[in-house]
């Protein structure tokens, strides 16, 4: 049976009037509205369940879809910057806090200082026990001033020969000290007869001499010209490892 719109509206109004305001209009929570039409009075009652003498009437509550809205404006890009970097106490926790906003972050860092390390072991002295430079003249030898250690005296033993005495070495159980000697010329040498670095030099232990509480190692140094092997008085540097 078809109902005219005027009949449906009238039925709703009449139904509401008959209810006297005390009748609750029931509707489901879905998008479909359920109603009941009385066959005799043509009164429409909105309810989820219809009784005898009524016809079921349903219709959709949702209207047609609206048109698509306009596209929103592009948002500003988020930024991140570093605010401060603070050194915290040793053993404390590192932390990062945002002093800015969610879209303009400003990060403050706290980084704990490291714990103090343990003391290292004492190093081993690997340098020579004695060293220095000897200036050679035609008839004299002289220990160059400045950088030298444990050389007690030097002397000339003749053409191309020098005697060097070193302290700080012990003769007990000593097989042979390591002696390094290099012919070189010091521009500050005031002794006459000094030659240049083209010469060669060799050295060996002459003897041990003992003075009270001090062991003295006597070393003989010989300098020669590499061309022909003639003895020459040449300045030289010496280092001794006992």
FENRA-V488044 format. One record per backbone hydrogen bond with DSSP energy under -0.5 kcal/mol. CO is the residue of the C=O (numbers start at 0). NH is the residue of the N-H. If there is no record, write none. Layout:
((CO | NH) (CO | NH))
//
This chain:
((3 | 6) (3 | 7) (4 | 8) (5 | 9) (6 | 10) (7 | 11) (8 | 12) (9 | 13) (10 | 14) (11 | 15) (12 | 16) (13 | 17) (14 | 18) (15 | 19) (15 | 20) (16 | 19) (18 | 21) (21 | 23) (23 | 25) (30 | 60) (30 | 61) (32 | 58) (33 | 46) (34 | 56) (35 | 37) (35 | 44) (36 | 54) (37 | 41) (42 | 37) (42 | 44) (44 | 35) (44 | 46) (45 | 25) (50 | 53) (52 | 38) (54 | 36) (56 | 34) (58 | 32) (78 | 104) (80 | 82) (80 | 106) (83 | 108) (85 | 87) (85 | 110) (87 | 112) (88 | 91) (94 | 109) (96 | 98) (96 | 107) (102 | 78) (103 | 100) (104 | 80) (105 | 98) (106 | 82) (106 | 108) (107 | 96) (108 | 85) (109 | 94) (109 | 111) (110 | 87) (112 | 90) (123 | 125) (129 | 239) (130 | 148) (131 | 237) (132 | 143) (133 | 235) (134 | 141) (139 | 136) (141 | 134) (141 | 143) (144 | 146) (145 | 147) (148 | 130) (149 | 151) (149 | 166) (152 | 164) (154 | 162) (157 | 160) (159 | 222) (160 | 156) (160 | 157) (161 | 220) (162 | 154) (163 | 218) (164 | 151) (164 | 152) (165 | 216) (170 | 172) (170 | 173) (176 | 178) (177 | 179) (177 | 240) (179 | 238) (181 | 236) (183 | 185) (184 | 186) (185 | 188) (190 | 193) (191 | 137) (194 | 234) (195 | 198) (197 | 225) (199 | 223) (201 | 221) (203 | 219) (206 | 217) (208 | 210) (208 | 215) (210 | 213) (213 | 210) (213 | 215) (214 | 167) (214 | 168) (215 | 208) (215 | 217) (216 | 165) (216 | 218) (217 | 205) (217 | 206) (218 | 163) (219 | 203) (220 | 161) (221 | 201) (222 | 231) (223 | 199) (223 | 225) (224 | 228) (225 | 227) (229 | 224) (231 | 233) (232 | 194) (234 | 183) (235 | 133) (236 | 181) (237 | 131) (238 | 179) (239 | 128) (239 | 129) (239 | 241) (240 | 177))
//
